[in-house]
Amino acid sequence: MSPRSRSLLAGRGMLVLFMVLTLVPFATLFTTALAPQGSIPTGLGWPEDPQWGNFVDAYRVANLTPLLTSSLLIVLGVVPASLLLSSLAGYALASLRVPGANALFLLFVLGLTIPFESLITPLYYQVQALGLLNTRLALVLPLIALYLPFGVFWMRAHFLTMPAELSEAAYVDGAGTWATFRRIHLPLAMPALSSLAILLFLWTWNQFILAIVLVDDPTKRTMAGALGAFQGRYGTDIVLLSAGALLIMAPTIVVFVLFQRQFSKALLQGAVKG
């Protein structure tokens, strides 16, 4: 066997290993959700009489319809605003001669290094002072601010790869800065924007800590935040809790499966350009 074949075989073996390590917890959760309610599942194993009605019961007892609506409203408040601000700031830092651009970019990079958990207490008192506690805005506004450093970093990296001749040609044709951004650079940035949108959707949907701390009403939280209340009420029934967890995870899995090809394409394009 040639060295190239051995290297290829080793790479595929590692991929299979990581795939198994990723899928086993989901498989265990799925088989647990199909066990009889009130029972104590022993581990990974297909139940003799799968109880598909557990998902219906979990959906009903968790009252998932308002939770789903709340999560969608929060996602619609966070993702478009984050994309707009990130693309504008990324373009300004990468393509425009903004005074102090390097210092501003350094501040955004520093924002990436701050531990998320260390901001929860000051965020709580700030949101309380604004009178937004226990509202969806208490989640939307902090999440936009928390995601902005990564979004600016992501979009700046994309705009840096764009040839300067594109902007120069647009300026020669009489286009201003805003027209050049909107008509030339923004359409070319769609792969980067779409992959960033997927990441922001997943992070917002799965947001747990802020939803628990800033919002008392479970129907105003994200789906993941509502899981805490679900666990408190039905934590003793492992089967029902597993079914509820799978229902809460289902939208993120569907979104990733539907857009994973586009997401991988955007990442590969960024790697090639880098």
Buried (B, 14 or more C-beta within 10 A) or exposed (E): EEEEEEEEEEEEEEEEEEEEEEEEEEEBBBBBBBBEBEEEBEEEEEBEEBBEEBBEBBBEBBBBEEBBEBBBBBBEBBBEBBBEBBBBBBBBBBBEEEEEBEEBBEEBEEBEEEEEEEBBEEBBEBBEEEEBBBBBBBBBBBBBBBBBBBBBBBBBBBBEBBEEEBBEEBEEEEBEBEEBBEEBBBEEBEBBBBBBBBBBBBBBBBBBEBBBBBBEEBEBBBBBBBBBBBEEEBEEBBBBBBBBBBBBBEBBEEBEEEBEEBBEBBEEBBEEEE
